[in-house]
Amino acid sequence: MGWTQQPEGRSLACNGETIRFHRNHLGWTQQQLADRAGYSSRVIAKAEADGSLSPATIEHLADALSQPDRPVYPEDLIFAPKRIARKFIEYYARYEERCGEYWAEFLADDAQLVVPGDPAVLPFCGVYEGKEGFAQFWRNFFAVMQRHDKDLIVRSMRVFAEGNHVIVLTSDNAAFIGQPGPYPSSPLAFIFEFERGKLKRLEDHFNTSAAENRVLQLLSESTKAREALRAAQETKDGFRGEK
């Protein structure tokens, strides 16, 4: 499993947590991984302590850790998925509808975003493909939603990682446009899947039923909410037409 693009430099810092995760998944000791990769156990200990190794050594470790149904790429062993997942959330909090511009560098070309729910009620729900799809999701979301406590999602963030999979549990204070206050916080769960140092798939989970019921009620009461929904649907249909 070679590098997609050969990195510059004689050495690269390893992500010891990720290497240790893959080794433990296989039930190997450091010595067993060393034997399979053709190195000493001191090299494995150095890698798992976030030490720096040559690109060739990292590639050999990735090959040793790979299984037919679970490939491991050298980029995975130097990538920090927890840090990047945090950065995704921080960009969302800071840049809102423009956050897709800042996410783009971390997205795989075929990245997929999945947002469960009925798009007839919540027009940002659905499946989005590629970098432009991610950018379109945020345009759809902020066409009908507004945030109030804009730092809550960062303050309440908890991050868990297993290899290239990251779960972020947090809360946000967003409400459908036209919804009167007070604005309660809602729990959110983001599931990130990375591959070769890029985001491959993101799932955005929230209390879909409660949100849909609240919006349906709001649409019957608020002209502003109905106008926001109509504008968002038109924007979404226009994007589909361009494709």
N, C-alpha and C positions, 0 to 999 in steps of 0.2 A: 504494500500500500504506500506508494511513493508520494512525495510532495506534489501538490498541484502546480506550484511554482517554487523552484529551488530558492530557499531563503538566502539572503546575503548575511555575511558575518561568519565567524569561525565557531561561535557558540550561541546557544539560545537558552533562556531560562525555562525550566520545565514547570508544569503544574503538578506538583507532587500529589495533591488530593485526587486528581483524575487518574494518574498512574496507579496509585494505591487502590482506587476503586476497581479498576479493570483487573488488577492482580488478585484482589480479594474475591472478585466475582468468579474467577477461575479456580479459586481455592489454592493458590500457589503461595509459597514463601518467597522472600526476596531471592534466596539462593536458586529456587526453581526457575524464576523468571530470568535470573542471570544466566543459568545454564542454557535455557532455550534461546536467549538473545545472543549468547556468545560473549558475555562480559562477566566481570567479577561482581560479587554481591555489593562491593563498595560503590560501584557505579549505580546500582539500583537504589541504594540508600541515598546517594547524592541526588538522584532524580526525584525521589520522594520527599526530599528536604528542600525542594524548589531550587536545586542547584542548576548550573548551566552545563549543557552537553553539546557536542557537535551535531549538526543537522543529520549526519549519517548515523550516529548512534541513536538519535531519537527515532529515525526511520526504522532502524533495526528493532527497537523496543516496540514500536507500533506493530510491526510484522509479527513479533512474538506474541503480542497480546490479542491479535486478531483471530477470530473464529469465522468459519464459513457463514454463519448467520448473524455475526456481530463484528463487522469490520471496525478496526481502529485505525485512524489515519494519523500521520505525524503531527498535523496541525492541531489535532485534538489534545495532544500531550503538552502543548505550550499555551493553550487557550484557557482563559479564566471565565467559564460560563456564568458563575455567580456574579462576578463583577459586571459583566456585560448586561445581564438581566437587570441588575440594579440601575445601570445606566439607561436602559430602555424606560424604566418607570420614571426616573428623574427627568428624562427628556419629555415624556408625556406631561408631567406636572408643570414643567417650565414653558414648553413651547406649544402645548395643546394642538390645535389643528395643523400646525406646521411641524409637528414632531416627526412626521414621516420623512421629511427632508434630512433630519439628523439620524434617523434610524437606517437610512439607505446603505451606509457603508458597512453595516453589520448583517445585511440581508443576503442570503443566497439568491441567485437569479430566479430560481424556481420556488422561492419561499411561499408558504401558504399560511393564511390567517383564517381561523375558524371561530365564528361568533354565533353560538346557538340562539335560536329565537325566531319569531315570525316577522319577516321583513315587511309585511304589510302593516304591522303595528310599530315595530322598531326598525326603521329603514336602514340602520347600520348593521343589522344581523345578516349572516350569510357566510359564504366562503370567498376569500379574496386571494388572488394569485399574483405573485411577483411584486416588484418594488412599487410599480404604479398602483397595484391593487391595495397595498398597505397604505399608500398616500390617500387613495380614494376612501378607504374605510374611515380615516380621521376626518375627512371632509364631510362624509355622511353623518358621522357621530356628532360633530359640533354644529351641524346644521339644525339639529333638534335638541341638543343637550347643552347645558351650561353648568359650570363648576363653581362652587362657592368657597369652601375651605380648600384652597388649591394645594396646600402642603400636606394635607391629611394623608394622601396616598403614599407619600414618602415617609412620614412620621410613623405610620402604622405597618410599614413593610417588614415582612419576615421572609427570608430566603432559604430554601433548602435545595441541595443539589445531590444528584447521583450520576456520576459520569457526565454525559452531555445533556442530561435532562435536569431542568431547574423548575421548581415550583415557587411562585411568589404569592403569598397570602397577604392581603392588604384590604384597605377600605377607601372609598372615595365619597365625595359629597357632591354628586352630580344629580341634576334634576331636569326633566323634560321642560323645554321652553314653554312658559305660560303657567307652570306649576307654582302655586302660592307657597310661601314658607309656612312653618319652619322646614328646613331641608335635612332630613336624617341621613346619616352615613349608611352606605351599603357595602357588605362584604364582597370582595372580588378574589378570584383565583386565576392566575395566569400560569399556563404550562408551556415552557419553552423547550424546544428540541434543537440542539445545535449539531452541526456536522462540518468538519474541516474549518472550524473557526467562524462559521457563519450561522445565522439563524435559519433553520430549515422549516420549522413549523411552530406556530403559536396558537394556543387555544385561550380564549378570553371567556371565562365563566362568571356568571353572576346569577342572582335570583330572577330567572327569566319570567316565571309565572307572575311573581309579584309586580315586576316592572311592566309587563304587558297589561295586567289588570288596572294598574294605576294610570297608564297612558290612555287606555280605552275610556276610563272615566273622565280623564282630563279632556280628551277630544270632544266629549259631549258637552263640556262646560266652557271651553276656552277657544275663542276665535283665533287667538295668537298661536295656540298649540296646533290648531288645524292648518293654519297658514304655514307654520314651520314644517309640518309633516308633508304638505303638498309640495313645498319648495324642495325638500330633501328627496322626495320621490322623483321629481323632475330632474334633479341633478344626477341621481343614480341612473335613471333611464337614459340620460344623455351620455353618460360614461359608457354604458353598454352599447349604445349606438356607435360611438367612436371606435369601439373594438371590432 
